[in-house]
Amino acid sequence: MSKPKSKKSKAKAKAKHQPKPQKQQPAVAENPDCPYRGGTLYAALFTEANKGYVDKTELIKKVAELTGKSEKVVGFAFQVLKSPTHRSNKNRSSMLTEGDKVKLIANRSSH
């Protein structure tokens, strides 16, 4: 025979099964050409940098404001996205430059 559960353990078990609150909507609209999962810092950064050529420091500052992340974190994410060989990038994007301005583009797979 099993031991009857106490009120405390029933309440604890019930609390474990509550649905998690929904996450906030992404600050940047989803881009169908974006190779990164929507709602992530990488997606926000790629979407903003893919709109056109922009100054790198302005881009980092704008994405930091949109996402609520620090400029240091966004700067590191930019380093990842501009380098196709970085292990977190997995050859999904690379950077184009025009003078002092930059633009991120999606690398298309050839399979």
Helices and strands as residue ranges (DSSP letters): H 7-16, H 41-50, E 54-55, H 56-67, H 71-82, E 93-98, E 101-106
